[in-house]
Amino acid sequence: MTRTVEIFSAGCPSCQATIALVQSIACPSCEVSVLDMNDADVAARSRQLGIQSVPTVVIDGAIAACCAGRGPDEASLRAAGIGAELV
């Protein structure tokens, strides 16, 4: 039996650090794949999974808790002042 681990990456330093971390702690049961977000098929899969930022780790088809809920959303951006004119 194997655990499928997918790392969605754009090749940035943060992504490289995450790849190294996952690879260093992966067990023999872990099948680790690094997926390049610059590939159209990978980007399409990431949208299906609901990935909003990179790096993101997906374990057996589910976004890992450490990576869930990240990425910009309109409410947070508006709360930070975007869309409100400075007077």
VOZAFI-352875 format. One line per 3 residues: their letters; for each residue x, y, z of N, C-alpha, C. Coordinates in Angstrom, 2 decimals, padded with zeros to 5 digits. Each point is the difference from the previous one (the first is absolute). Last residue first. Example, Ala and Ser with C-alpha at 12.3 -4.5 7.8 and 13.67 -1.06 7.14 Angstrom:
// VOZAFI-352875
SA> 012.85 -002.25 007.08 000.82 001.19 000.06 -000.77 001.09 000.73; 000.29 -005.72 -000.07 -000.89 001.19 000.00 000.90 001.20 000.00
This chain:
// VOZAFI-352875
VLE> -008.61 059.18 001.20 -000.44 001.41 -000.08 000.84 000.87 000.85; -000.19 -005.17 -002.72 000.61 000.81 001.06 -000.42 001.44 -000.18; -002.80 -004.52 -001.56 000.81 001.14 -000.42 000.54 000.75 001.21
AGI> -001.28 -005.24 -000.60 -000.44 001.19 000.75 000.93 001.15 -000.33; 000.74 -004.36 -001.75 -001.32 000.40 -000.47 -000.57 001.20 000.72; 003.56 -002.86 002.50 -000.07 000.03 -001.46 -001.44 000.29 -000.39
GAA> 001.49 -000.60 004.63 -000.10 001.33 -000.58 -000.05 000.06 -001.50; -000.09 -003.74 003.36 001.32 000.61 000.04 000.04 001.35 -000.70; -003.90 -002.66 -000.03 000.24 000.35 001.41 001.37 000.68 000.17
RLS> -001.13 -001.77 -004.24 -000.79 001.21 000.30 000.22 000.46 001.44; 002.01 -004.02 -001.27 000.62 001.11 -000.72 -000.74 001.31 000.26; -001.80 -003.98 001.77 001.24 000.37 000.69 000.68 001.18 -000.66
AED> -003.87 -001.78 -002.07 -000.34 000.59 001.30 001.25 000.46 000.75; 000.47 -002.36 -004.21 -000.49 001.37 -000.12 -000.27 000.65 001.35; 003.79 -003.71 -000.44 -001.44 -000.02 -000.20 -000.49 001.44 000.09
PGR> 004.99 -003.10 -000.69 -000.79 001.21 000.19 -001.49 -000.25 -000.17; 003.40 -003.79 001.90 -000.26 000.70 -001.24 -000.90 001.19 000.25; 000.09 -004.79 002.82 000.93 001.09 -000.29 -000.37 000.63 -001.33
GAC> -002.06 -003.94 002.26 -000.52 001.32 000.32 000.94 001.14 -000.26; 002.20 -004.81 000.65 -001.40 000.32 -000.30 -000.33 001.44 000.36; 004.21 -002.59 000.73 -000.09 000.77 -001.25 -001.41 000.47 -000.33
CAA> 001.31 -002.82 003.78 000.95 001.11 000.05 -000.14 000.94 -001.19; -002.52 -004.08 000.33 -000.50 001.03 000.89 000.92 001.22 000.05; -000.13 -003.03 -004.43 000.47 -000.17 001.38 -000.45 001.20 000.84
IAG> -002.65 -001.80 -004.35 000.98 001.02 000.38 000.36 -000.21 001.47; -001.60 -004.14 -003.04 -000.54 001.06 000.84 001.12 000.98 000.37; 000.61 -004.16 -002.60 -001.08 000.75 -000.65 -000.60 001.13 000.82
DIV> 003.73 -002.80 001.53 -001.09 -000.89 -000.40 -001.22 000.78 -000.50; 003.11 003.33 001.53 000.25 -001.36 000.45 -001.23 -000.85 -000.28; 002.59 004.97 -001.42 -001.24 -000.77 -000.08 000.35 -001.44 000.35
VTP> 002.24 005.30 000.48 000.20 -001.44 000.09 -001.37 -000.67 000.03; 002.18 004.99 -001.82 -001.10 -000.72 000.64 000.31 -001.49 -000.06; 002.74 005.23 -000.57 -000.15 -001.43 -000.19 -001.22 -000.55 000.73
VSQ> -001.48 003.49 -002.09 001.06 -001.01 -000.01 001.08 000.43 000.99; -005.73 000.86 -000.73 001.35 000.53 000.06 001.00 -001.15 -000.05; -004.74 -000.68 -000.34 000.00 001.44 -000.18 001.39 000.62 000.06
IGL> -003.07 -004.94 -000.95 001.28 000.58 000.42 000.01 001.49 -000.33; -003.46 -003.60 -000.79 -000.23 001.21 000.79 001.28 000.63 000.53; -000.91 -003.94 -003.03 000.22 -000.29 001.41 -000.28 001.21 000.90
QRS> -000.28 000.37 -004.74 -000.99 -001.00 000.41 000.11 -000.31 001.49; 003.24 002.81 -001.94 -001.30 000.70 000.10 -001.08 -000.97 000.46; 004.23 -001.78 -000.92 000.04 000.80 001.23 -001.31 000.76 000.20
RAA> 000.63 -002.44 -003.99 -000.23 -000.89 001.14 -000.01 000.79 001.30; 001.11 002.36 -003.86 -001.41 -000.39 -000.05 -000.33 -000.92 001.17; 004.48 001.23 -000.58 -000.79 001.15 000.44 -001.48 -000.33 000.01
VDA> 002.90 -003.20 -001.77 000.19 000.09 001.45 -000.83 001.15 000.55; 000.12 -000.48 -004.63 -000.74 -001.12 000.59 000.09 000.03 001.53; 002.52 003.18 -002.52 -001.45 000.26 -000.07 -000.83 -001.11 000.64
DNM> 005.01 001.48 001.47 -000.59 -000.97 -000.93 -001.52 000.17 000.04; 002.81 002.34 002.97 000.11 000.62 -001.32 -000.54 -000.92 -001.10; 000.41 -001.27 004.65 -001.20 000.79 -000.26 000.06 000.73 -001.34
DLV> 002.38 -004.69 001.69 000.33 001.35 -000.43 -001.26 000.76 -000.40; 001.12 -004.32 003.51 -000.77 000.42 -001.15 000.23 001.48 -000.29; 002.15 -004.63 002.69 000.07 001.45 -000.05 -000.66 000.43 -001.30
SVE> -000.42 -004.61 003.32 000.09 000.59 -001.34 000.04 001.51 000.14; 000.54 -004.92 003.17 000.03 001.46 -000.09 000.18 000.43 -001.45; -001.60 -004.29 003.22 000.35 000.20 -001.41 -000.11 001.50 -000.25
CSP> 000.56 -003.27 004.64 -000.40 001.25 -000.64 000.51 000.06 -001.44; 000.95 -003.50 003.28 -001.36 -000.13 -000.50 -000.49 001.23 -000.75; 004.31 -000.23 002.24 -000.01 -000.87 -001.18 -001.39 -000.21 -000.59
CAI> 000.65 004.56 002.59 000.32 -001.38 000.35 000.00 -000.86 -001.27; 000.95 005.55 000.98 -000.81 -001.04 -000.67 000.50 -001.38 000.39; 001.95 004.37 001.22 -000.80 -000.72 000.99 -000.84 -001.13 -000.60
SQV> 002.94 002.86 -002.64 000.82 -000.44 001.13 -000.80 -000.80 001.03; -002.08 001.99 -003.87 000.87 -001.11 -000.40 000.82 -000.53 001.18; -002.70 003.79 000.70 -000.83 -001.18 -000.24 000.88 -001.19 -000.36
LAI> 002.22 004.12 000.50 -000.57 -000.46 001.26 -000.79 -001.29 -000.19; 001.69 002.19 -003.84 001.08 -000.62 000.77 -000.53 -000.57 001.32; -003.01 002.44 -002.65 000.37 -001.25 -000.68 001.07 -000.74 000.81
TAQ> -001.14 004.30 001.43 -001.07 -000.96 000.30 000.30 -001.36 -000.63; 002.90 003.55 -000.99 000.15 -000.38 001.41 -001.06 -001.03 000.39; -000.24 001.88 -004.29 001.16 -000.89 000.08 000.21 -000.48 001.44
CSP> -003.33 003.24 -000.80 -000.39 -001.30 -000.55 001.14 -000.99 000.13; 000.90 004.39 001.17 -000.90 -000.59 000.99 -000.46 -001.38 -000.45; 002.63 002.55 -003.04 000.77 -000.49 001.15 -000.87 -000.64 001.09
CGA> -002.00 -000.23 -004.93 000.53 001.08 000.82 000.79 -000.56 001.18; -002.65 -002.38 -003.55 001.45 000.06 -000.10 000.65 001.09 000.84; -004.68 -001.48 -000.29 000.32 000.92 -001.08 001.50 000.19 -000.13
SFI> -003.55 -004.16 002.05 001.12 000.92 000.13 000.10 000.91 -001.22; -002.78 -004.19 002.97 -000.24 000.96 -001.08 000.96 001.15 000.20; -000.02 -005.29 001.59 000.42 001.34 000.38 -000.20 000.89 -001.22
EVT> -001.92 -005.04 001.97 000.26 000.88 -001.13 000.37 001.38 000.54; -000.50 -005.51 001.61 000.30 001.36 000.45 000.35 000.82 -001.24; -002.32 -005.05 001.59 000.34 000.89 -001.11 000.16 001.42 000.53
RTM> 000.59 -005.11 002.17 -000.61 001.30 000.25 000.46 000.90 -001.13; -000.48 -005.68 000.16 000.79 001.23 -000.06 -000.85 001.21 000.33; 000.40 -005.87 000.53 -000.84 001.18 000.00 000.89 001.25 000.00
